[in-house]
Amino acid sequence: MRDPVSMTVPSLFKWAHGVPALAAILVIATTVSLGNWQMRRAAEKVQLQAVIDAALAAEPIAIGEGRALGPEQIGGRVVLRGRWLDQHAVYIDNRTWRGRAGFHLITPVRIEGTDQVALVLRGWLPGDPANRSNLPALPVNPSVVLIEARVEPDLPQALELARSAPPGPADRLWQNASIASVAAWSGLALAPVLLRQTAEGGAGQATHQPGGSGAGTLVRDWPAPGAGTDKHRAYAVQWYALAGLTAVLWLGLTLRQLRRNRP
């Protein structure tokens, strides 16, 4: 009687050169690659968070006389004085806070002691459940304000199913925005970085404003810059599980085919 192993191994390799094997190998390679990518993204965010935590632990850099705002400050904190350019304020639609729909308010600020204008992500405002086009009142402060903020490369972008038309001169409600798009719309020469505001004060020290849920009250409950590592790891587990399931199904079908072909 022939050794079952000597029969199975050649037969396995013979049958494995078919279309099912190629499809299984393609699925396994793709899902493992996607899982590895998610794990790399998680590792990158962990490293990024460590760098940001160190920068945020340091004293904020004062922007003004003798110091301009620039990309070298990305990841850290800055403090500056300026005046809001409310005529160029924009509401970004479909932004949520604790499950509630609303808007992000962005406004340029003219920085005192420099010739710079910077775009500021000021906070979240609640929307009108009955009519989302009914924009909340703009928190107006015509005096010089003291702003504390995190410096970031640009505004985060939300997924759009189709590219939005360029906003008109009077459009204040946008689906997405960036430093470049606001600069083109407003005609302002904006600094090449975004300020994510964390606090605001008047003539004295800046005071933290966590905000509330009332109309006209800005909420600045920002997520940690490196957040999302658990999500990436969970996605990686799903991709690896799909790869494992594909391998098990392929092996099961292969063994079943071998048993059918066995004399």
Summary of the structure (lengths in Angstrom):
residues: 263
radius of gyration: 27.2
end to end distance: 12.3
largest distance: 96.6
contacts: 725
relative contact order: 0.19
helix: 37%
strand: 26%
